[in-house]
Amino acid sequence: MQVKAENLKTIGTCGLLKRDNLEHIDIEFSMLPEYHGKGYGYEAASEIMKLAKSEFGIKTICAITLPINKPSIYLLEKLGLSYQKTVKPFDDDKELLLFAKDL
């Protein structure tokens, strides 16, 4: 398959982050609005989780999201993460949902 240079553009991000206030490595993803619901987040996060396990030896992965962010919650559950508890990891005192999965 040949990819044209003009088709290569950033549509979002996906990666791993170790936050001081969370026990496990956090998977993060964000897509530009026009790319929501097209499967890109799932595809990227699935590959990042495979790398987390195979290349970095990560045993457990977590994620945090706002309770009102239903698309993010759906994606986390589709990735196999399950709700653990409500947390307040930042100084702004916002309650977030913590999801986790053993890899």
C-alpha positions as YAML, in Angstrom:
chain: A
units: angstrom
residues:
- id: 1
  name: MET
  ca: [0.00, 0.00, 0.00]
- id: 2
  name: GLN
  ca: [1.27, 3.44, -0.85]
- id: 3
  name: VAL
  ca: [0.55, 6.39, 1.44]
- id: 4
  name: LYS
  ca: [0.65, 9.91, 0.09]
- id: 5
  name: ALA
  ca: [2.45, 12.52, 2.18]
- id: 6
  name: GLU
  ca: [-0.56, 14.84, 2.20]
- id: 7
  name: ASN
  ca: [-2.57, 12.11, 4.00]
- id: 8
  name: LEU
  ca: [-0.15, 12.02, 6.93]
- id: 9
  name: LYS
  ca: [-1.60, 14.30, 9.55]
- id: 10
  name: THR
  ca: [-2.07, 14.19, 13.28]
- id: 11
  name: ILE
  ca: [-5.60, 13.17, 14.24]
- id: 12
  name: GLY
  ca: [-4.99, 12.61, 17.95]
- id: 13
  name: THR
  ca: [-2.67, 11.14, 20.53]
- id: 14
  name: CYS
  ca: [-2.34, 7.90, 22.44]
- id: 15
  name: GLY
  ca: [0.34, 6.94, 24.91]
- id: 16
  name: LEU
  ca: [1.45, 5.86, 28.34]
- id: 17
  name: LEU
  ca: [2.11, 8.09, 31.32]
- id: 18
  name: LYS
  ca: [3.29, 7.39, 34.85]
- id: 19
  name: ARG
  ca: [1.57, 9.85, 37.15]
- id: 20
  name: ASP
  ca: [2.92, 10.29, 40.67]
- id: 21
  name: ASN
  ca: [-0.57, 10.13, 42.12]
- id: 22
  name: LEU
  ca: [-1.69, 6.91, 40.40]
- id: 23
  name: GLU
  ca: [-0.41, 3.46, 41.31]
- id: 24
  name: HIS
  ca: [-0.17, 2.11, 37.76]
- id: 25
  name: ILE
  ca: [0.86, 3.31, 34.31]
- id: 26
  name: ASP
  ca: [-1.93, 5.36, 32.75]
- id: 27
  name: ILE
  ca: [-3.03, 4.95, 29.12]
- id: 28
  name: GLU
  ca: [-4.23, 8.17, 27.55]
- id: 29
  name: PHE
  ca: [-5.94, 8.89, 24.27]
- id: 30
  name: SER
  ca: [-7.48, 11.91, 22.62]
- id: 31
  name: MET
  ca: [-8.79, 12.38, 19.08]
- id: 32
  name: LEU
  ca: [-9.81, 15.48, 17.20]
- id: 33
  name: PRO
  ca: [-13.62, 15.74, 17.18]
- id: 34
  name: GLU
  ca: [-13.99, 14.86, 13.51]
- id: 35
  name: TYR
  ca: [-12.30, 11.50, 14.18]
- id: 36
  name: HIS
  ca: [-14.43, 10.46, 17.19]
- id: 37
  name: GLY
  ca: [-16.34, 7.21, 16.81]
- id: 38
  name: LYS
  ca: [-14.33, 5.94, 13.84]
- id: 39
  name: GLY
  ca: [-12.30, 3.28, 15.67]
- id: 40
  name: TYR
  ca: [-8.98, 5.13, 15.69]
- id: 41
  name: GLY
  ca: [-8.86, 5.41, 19.48]
- id: 42
  name: TYR
  ca: [-9.50, 1.69, 19.89]
- id: 43
  name: GLU
  ca: [-6.93, 0.78, 17.26]
- id: 44
  name: ALA
  ca: [-4.23, 3.02, 18.74]
- id: 45
  name: ALA
  ca: [-4.92, 2.10, 22.37]
- id: 46
  name: SER
  ca: [-4.97, -1.64, 21.58]
- id: 47
  name: GLU
  ca: [-1.51, -1.39, 20.01]
- id: 48
  name: ILE
  ca: [-0.17, 0.72, 22.89]
- id: 49
  name: MET
  ca: [-1.44, -1.88, 25.36]
- id: 50
  name: LYS
  ca: [0.30, -4.67, 23.43]
- id: 51
  name: LEU
  ca: [3.55, -2.70, 23.53]
- id: 52
  name: ALA
  ca: [3.06, -1.95, 27.22]
- id: 53
  name: LYS
  ca: [3.01, -5.67, 27.93]
- id: 54
  name: SER
  ca: [5.50, -7.05, 25.39]
- id: 55
  name: GLU
  ca: [8.11, -4.29, 25.20]
- id: 56
  name: PHE
  ca: [7.89, -2.61, 28.60]
- id: 57
  name: GLY
  ca: [6.77, -5.48, 30.84]
- id: 58
  name: ILE
  ca: [3.89, -3.52, 32.31]
- id: 59
  name: LYS
  ca: [1.63, -5.80, 34.33]
- id: 60
  name: THR
  ca: [-1.32, -3.49, 35.03]
- id: 61
  name: ILE
  ca: [-2.59, -0.49, 33.12]
- id: 62
  name: CYS
  ca: [-5.04, 2.13, 34.30]
- id: 63
  name: ALA
  ca: [-6.96, 5.07, 32.89]
- id: 64
  name: ILE
  ca: [-8.90, 7.99, 34.32]
- id: 65
  name: THR
  ca: [-11.84, 9.87, 32.84]
- id: 66
  name: LEU
  ca: [-14.61, 12.23, 33.79]
- id: 67
  name: PRO
  ca: [-17.86, 10.50, 34.78]
- id: 68
  name: ILE
  ca: [-19.70, 12.41, 32.02]
- id: 69
  name: ASN
  ca: [-17.31, 11.25, 29.28]
- id: 70
  name: LYS
  ca: [-19.42, 8.33, 28.07]
- id: 71
  name: PRO
  ca: [-17.45, 7.74, 24.83]
- id: 72
  name: SER
  ca: [-14.21, 7.40, 26.82]
- id: 73
  name: ILE
  ca: [-15.84, 5.05, 29.32]
- id: 74
  name: TYR
  ca: [-17.19, 2.95, 26.44]
- id: 75
  name: LEU
  ca: [-13.74, 2.76, 24.83]
- id: 76
  name: LEU
  ca: [-12.04, 1.82, 28.11]
- id: 77
  name: GLU
  ca: [-14.55, -0.98, 28.65]
- id: 78
  name: LYS
  ca: [-14.14, -2.14, 25.04]
- id: 79
  name: LEU
  ca: [-10.37, -2.30, 25.70]
- id: 80
  name: GLY
  ca: [-11.08, -4.58, 28.68]
- id: 81
  name: LEU
  ca: [-10.49, -2.08, 31.48]
- id: 82
  name: SER
  ca: [-13.01, -2.16, 34.30]
- id: 83
  name: TYR
  ca: [-14.14, 0.48, 36.75]
- id: 84
  name: GLN
  ca: [-12.23, 0.36, 40.03]
- id: 85
  name: LYS
  ca: [-13.16, 3.47, 42.02]
- id: 86
  name: THR
  ca: [-13.60, 7.23, 42.00]
- id: 87
  name: VAL
  ca: [-10.39, 9.24, 42.54]
- id: 88
  name: LYS
  ca: [-9.33, 12.88, 42.91]
- id: 89
  name: PRO
  ca: [-5.80, 12.76, 41.50]
- id: 90
  name: PHE
  ca: [-5.31, 16.47, 40.79]
- id: 91
  name: ASP
  ca: [-5.33, 19.70, 42.76]
- id: 92
  name: ASP
  ca: [-8.58, 20.83, 41.12]
- id: 93
  name: ASP
  ca: [-10.46, 18.32, 43.31]
- id: 94
  name: LYS
  ca: [-12.46, 16.93, 40.34]
- id: 95
  name: GLU
  ca: [-13.70, 13.40, 40.81]
- id: 96
  name: LEU
  ca: [-12.58, 11.04, 38.05]
- id: 97
  name: LEU
  ca: [-13.34, 7.41, 37.37]
- id: 98
  name: LEU
  ca: [-10.39, 5.04, 37.59]
- id: 99
  name: PHE
  ca: [-10.37, 2.00, 35.32]
- id: 100
  name: ALA
  ca: [-7.73, -0.77, 35.27]
- id: 101
  name: LYS
  ca: [-6.75, -4.00, 33.60]
- id: 102
  name: ASP
  ca: [-4.09, -6.65, 34.25]
- id: 103
  name: LEU
  ca: [-2.13, -7.24, 31.06]
...
